[in-house]
Each structure stands twice: as structure tokens, then as C-alpha cells.
């Protein structure tokens, strides 16, 4: 049964609305609708817009509560307008792109169907040039789950295939003729296989321990060895308490430094993806998601601050000051050579101060 709700925004490369009869055409194959977040791209367009807004237009976040009050679709639209990601730099799943290109060459109709805002969806469709139409959130309706299913049925009826990856895609797979499973968890994959015939399965891209360690940048921890200087200067190396305090200071500084590295990498995703080497990093390539990156950064920051404060409140205070100065320096607050030099000096002094407090 078709929905009577207002149809979503639907476009083709030429700007025309594709006819349902044309969408169903093809060499014996049903039209294929492809999800964006986590499927076509190894990231989430909403998270990309949110990070971009924090990085390039933080003042606009003051309007966020008012945007959200008008609904999630409106919130997405405002974020996309304020700081939508560059579609040319997004990390695409190359395996799926190769499959879609082959299907397109065989005459199959392919549509982009996403809960992301239509601005982002259109830009992706323009960059790839393989889609016959776009179905996306339009600022009024958030096309996710059954709402997306209604939109697909309004366009082509019940004869369609769907490529997705998440729990929200399960009701769409249940109604689809066939499924393409991309980057799904094992539980989602099992449930999808019981819902309808499966055309293809593209195993999940996952971050390994090497990726987690790489974003923490352990090579940068060498600078934190400055906390050891007061221990030697005070000739307290044999003192077990002083040695333990120094180790606590070093470990907590390393944890908080890694948290700052990760946050800075997240806020500079666009620049990293445009760099020939940095684009292969765990965060830039999408092997480690934006959400996972923030969770990791928050965990490290909380662990570092909590550990330092429990051991010694003054050490915790020094660490808080260090993090504030580090964020100001890395985000180029003031953008002045003299100020940058002073902030850099303050970072080194804070490490020495932590060593003094711990010793």
C-alpha cells in the first residue's frame, strides 16, 4: 500500500523526476536503491556536517537548539547548509562503487536513497555521475527506515533492490526484491539474509588495534618526557613515591595529549583527505568513524584527567591548563606568531610543572 504523504525530493542528473515505469526498466533486474551513510561512504554525512560546523563555523552552533526544535530533518538541512562535507573528498567504498558501475553499464537503474540532507545527496550524485535519481531528506521529512521505504515505493512501487548496512535498513530489505549488504555487522547481515534474497555481501570495514594506536600518535609522547626532568633535578630517582608520581604524570599527559591529537584530526578531516599521504589515515579513510574517534578521545581525556586528579589535585589542575593551552595552540587561536610562540612555550612549561607537582 502506497503512502499518501508528500513525496520526497527526487531528481535525476538532468533535473527531471524519473518515471516509475522507467525506473523499473532494465535487463531483468529491479532498480537498485543505495544508502549513503556507512554504505556508499565509509562515514556519516550528519557527523561530517557537525564536525565541519565545529571546525569552520562554531558560532553557528549557537543556533543548533533552535534548528533541532524544528525536527531532525531541519537540523540536518541547516548543518548541511552551514558546513556540508566536500563530496569529492568523502571516503567512498571502492568495492561498492565498482559493483554499481558494472550494474550501471549493464543497464540497471540506480538511485541514491539516503536520510542525509538533499544538498549532500545531490553533491554526491553529481560527483559520481552514476545515479538515475536521488531520494533524500528535504528539511521537512527525515527519510530513514519505514519513511524511506514509503518514498521508494512512491517512486517505483514494490519492485526494487536495496543496498544498506544498518538496523534502520531491515524493514526496507524485508520489502525489497533483493538485498546488497555493505559494511554491516554480523547480526544485521544474518537478519538481512532471512528477509530477502541477497545479491552481494561486502564485508565490513573495521578498525584494528593498529588504527587505534596510530590515531593516538605515540610518537608524540616523547615530548612528555619533560615531566621526568624535575625528578632527576631533585635527585629523587631512588624515591619510590616520587618515581610513581612521575610515572602518573607521564601517563596522564600522554592520554590527554592523544585525546587532543584525535580531536584535531577530526576537525581537520577535509585537509587530511586532500593530502596524498594523510588521506589513508584511520579517521580520514573512514576505517575509524567520527563517532568512534570522539568516543576514544573522550575516554582518553577522562581517564587522564581523572587519574591525575585522584593522585594529586594540583597535578589535575596543571593537566587542565595544559589541555586548554594545547587546544588554543593547535586551533591557532589568535593566528599570531608571537602568541603561537608563547603558547608553545607554555606547553613545555606545563610539562615541567607537572613533574614538579608529581615529584
Secondary structure, DSSP 8 states (H G I E B T S, - for coil): ----S---EEE-TTS----HHHHT-SSS--EEEE-TBTTTBSS-HHHHHHHHHHHH-GGGGGGHHHHHHT-HHHHHHHHHHHH---TTTS-B-HHHHHHHHHHHHTT--EEEEEEEEHHHHHHHHHHH---SEEEEE-SS----THHHHHHHHHHHTT-EEEEE-SGGGHHHHHHSSEEEEES--HHHHHHHHTTSEEEEEE------HHHHHHHHTGGGGGGGGGGGHHHHHTT-TT-HHHHHHHHHHHHHHHHHHHHHHHHHHHHTHHHHHTSTTGGGSHHHHTSS-HHHHHHHHHHHHHHHHHHHHHH-HHHHHHHHHHHHHHHHHHTTTT--HHHHHHHHHHHHHHHHHHHHHH-
